[in-house]
Amino acid sequence: MELLEIVLTYFRLLSTWVSTIIASVIIWIPVTFVLFQVLRIWIFFRAKRLLPHLRVPFPNGKKPLLVGFFHPYCNAGGGGERVLWVSIRAIQSRYENVRCIVYTGDTDVTKECILQKARERFQINLSRPNDVEFVFLKRRMWVEARPYPIFTLLGQSVGSLVLGFEALLKFVPDIYLDTMGYAFTLPLFKYFGDCKVGCYVHYPTISTDMLERVSQRHHGYNNASFISRSLLLSSLKLIYYRLFAYAYGVAGKRSDVIVVNSSWTYGHIQALWKSPERTHIVYPPCDVSEFLKIPLVKTDESSVFSIVSIAQFRPEKNHALQLTSFKKFIDGLTGDGSACNCRLILVGSYRNLEDLARIEALKALSKELNIDHLVEFDLNVAFDKLKSHLAEATVGLHTMWNEHFGIGIVECMAAGTVILAHNSGGPKLDIVIDHGDEKTGFLADDEESYAKALKTIFELDRTQRLKIRTNARESVKRFSDSVFEAKFLNITGKLFI
């Protein structure tokens, strides 16, 4: 009898819990829906009062179509920023009734300074600069890695929602384009801003390669050694990564148009977002016209063996590998004084104090390796200085694992350097591939193979180097501005209907 009472009591409690849950769901679903609609309406009417001059019709009477670009680091001067400015230039050339709005966190500069840097760094002059507006965001620190020593991906993604919501409250466009990889802002603008949304993905926030690296417990810049050494911590991190990858896929799938920059990125976005009918590859625009003017025959080639790296000073670019590989290469040269004629020049931009600290650490490493007298750091250079470096270089060096594409690689090849890139990602699949059944450069993946490749290039005679450089230059013409603009406009055209 007591057992029967216990069973009945259990089922009564279970029935009460289930009833409570069902009642809560019944109540909260309509409440949530009403709150969502109220917030949408509030944002809609609030948007009408913000930046009213952007909604003023053009002199020909046409109503402006407002296109927002979410690019918090639009003044950084990297390859992603080149995509931004060429995209704006292309849209302005195609649509005369468009006004472009750039959401940026570069609050320390003016519109004029940003546009001037685009002209100097990328040689890009917009036909209608007055039809470009900047919305300055104050919460960019939310998307930086520094505040999140653990759960960095999650922290930055939640931070992108905070920054995205600030952008949404400051201005609501008709079309929203994320050109920097903040996929979680896409549903924000689609559902709360009622915008058509699209994105250009340079690099997936999380990739199947990252999942595999954690699963196999391989140490890397995004998988600390204390985690890779622990089975428990690796298992927990793998669960975290899989949950995050699912959420990332759900957010990204909200995009009406998905453009990716390489075959490697396409494969990973397909695996996570699963939207093949909306996903397209458009190689980023590489303005090779100025680099093509550099003569391939270098009169002073035998005097200095100059190795130039072009990359922002971000952790994934792995500049430390460049230094250690260069050291190993130098140590492998014979004692005939050849090393004295070798130089490693690291050219790149920095975004914040974290990047500056990284540069100082690299300088300290070069000193520790006793190669600081052979290494030069040149930061935030203008286009003319960049061109000068490449004109004098023998080798273009790249060391990022699974680089999504690699505009710097294309620039090096167009300038006539012998490229040495990482044997993975875009460089392996799209760029440093045979052209006309002839070699266009070299690939490596660790300190040993980089040093070996540098020695191979060092030992090539002029004729052998010239053959590789000539073929490489021919191969990169498929990455021109005009090819990008035509494909980009064709694919994104559905957003402007």
Secondary structure, DSSP 8 states (H G I E B T S, - for coil): -HHHHHHHHHHHHHHHHHHHHHHHHHHHHHHHHHHHHHHHHHHHHHHTTSSGGGGS--TTS---EEEEEE-TTTTS-SHHHHHHHHHHHHHHHH-TTEEEEEEE--TTS-HHHHHHHHHHHH----S-GGGEEEEE-S-GGGGSSTT-SSSHHHHHHHHHHHHHHHHHHH---SEEEE-SS-TTHHHIIIIIS--EEEEEESS-SS-HHHHHHHHTT--BTTB-HHHHT-HHHHHHHHHHHHHHHHHHHHHHTT-SEEEESSHHHHHHHHHHH--GGGEEE-------TTGGGS-SS-TTTTT-EEEEEE--S-GGG-HHHHHHHHHHHHHHS-TTTGGGGEEEEEEE---SHHHHHHHHHHHHHHHHTT-GGGEEEEES--HHHHHHHHHH-SEEE---TT-S--HHHHHHHHHT-EEEEESSHHIIIIISS-BTTB--EEEE-SHHHHHHHHHHHHH--HHHHHHHHHHHHHHGGGG-HHHHHHHHHHHHGGGG-
